[in-house]
Amino acid sequence: MKTKLFTIINLFIFLFILNVNCHAQTYFQKVYQSSPFDQEGQDILQMPDGGYLIAGYTTNSTVNDLDVHVIKTDAFGNTVWTKSYGGNKPDFPYHMIATLDGNYFLIGYSQSYGGGDWDILLWKIDPAGTLLWWKKYGGNGNDQARDIISTIDGNYMIVGWSNSSGAGGQDANLIKIDPIGAVIWSKTYGGVSDDFGCSIKQCSDGNFILLGQTFSYGSGNGDAYLIKTNSNGDTTWTKTIGEAQNDEGVYITVNNDNSFTFLIRDSCNVGMDIDTRVVKMDASGNILWSKTYGGTQKDTPKMIQPTSDGGYIVAATSRSFGWINPDMWILKLNSSGDTTWTRHYGGVNNEHCYVVREMPDGSYIAVGKTASYGPDVDPIFLKLNPSGTLAVGTNEYKLSNNRVEIYPNPAEEFITVDFKGCKARKITIKNIMGQEVYNKEINGEESLNIHLEDQPPGVYFVRGDMEKGSIITKFVLK
């Protein structure tokens, strides 16, 4: 009887802890300053242990040398280890996937192991960051890769471009490899001018859809280029989308009905304006809808992913919103391409967003680079709630401008927090690394002047504990 009672008590304790953990989600922004040289994050994946793997590059003391750089973090974005791979010339990773055997592929391009031009390079690492092997693909010309996917038959497909063979200039290139990196087949696509492959997906029927850019077909000034192939890489149809100016297909995803939704870098407008364009096509290549997002400056798309609600999440970089310099820009769209929300993230200098992914709990992870939080360029990692903010928990809510005000913003030496009648109990300020730099219990004050002249420039987060919950917002210290 005592054993049964002990088991029941333990079960209730376990369920209580599980319930707490399920509701105590942690959202954060992390910047990784592990080197005195420039670094950036190009891709991110969640690992089975709940941590994350960030792939990017790092510069070093050798002039014009870049190396592959991988950061392993725990579930809260804290660094567990970092590893670098490469030769004595630039090595650049562009995309990362988990392999079927529990390891990871990084695909990109390199000058370290060829005859001086770029070669496609594939790195395989294990979960501890050990380099298992690398493979080089390409001829005597310029060969680069942008994407890799696993295929239905247990192999892998690489997409990029090559001028080592093909019709002329650069040609879009598909390379099918087996799990040990051996080439099964390689095919090029294009005309007499330059043509590029940027993104690849496989449909449920085994066919492939390739997205890129063509200067051989369409307007001739650069158009988005779609190639539908069968499982052997033979062309079924091709489509071009574009107008008088330069348009580039950036990233494609396949929907459950084998329709396609993809991103175009659209520079059809007057002047230096670049917009993010999202297009949905049916399986035969007929356009179902096309929508454009952006302001009057450069708003450049990088990735689109389907979300569990039938919509999409888009990673981009924007100059139109936020500060004058570019910010990370994330858009949430519904199934028809209508905007659900948009968010921009960054400080006073340059930020770029390359990847965003939805997590099983409905949150989002995003990675890119930032120049706002130190003397160099650094990888930046965002873990966002389902609304695209850093607010945490059921009692935390976004700052309402007509209830609480923080000014000046940007600030130089101090900020004023005006509670505007809210009953505040405590104010806490943390820096971008999550370190607490200020806290104060509030005893009825209607406003508070906070001096921060001893803090370095950057983005800071303010949490106000109120009578009925908490408020989280941010300000920039110049």
Secondary structure by P-SEA (a helix, b strand, c coil): caaaaaaaaaaaaaaaaaaaaaaccccbbbbbccccbbbbbcccccccccbbbbbbccccccccbbbbbbbbbcccccccbbbbbbcccbbbbcccccccccbbbbbbcccccccccbbbbbbbbcccccccbbbbbbcccbbbbcccccccccbbbbbbcccccccccbbbbbbbbcccccccbbbbbbcccbbbbcbbbbccccbbbbbbcccccccccccbbbbbbcccccccbbbbbbcccbbbbcbbbbccccbbbbccccccccccbbbbbbbbbcccccccbbbbbbcccccccccccccccccbbbbbcccccccccccbbbbbbcccccccbbbbbbcccbbbbcccccccccbbbbbbcccccccbbbbbbbbccccccccccccccccccccccccccccccbbbbbcccccccbbbbbcccccccbbbbbccccbbbbbcccccbbbbbbbbbccccccccccccc
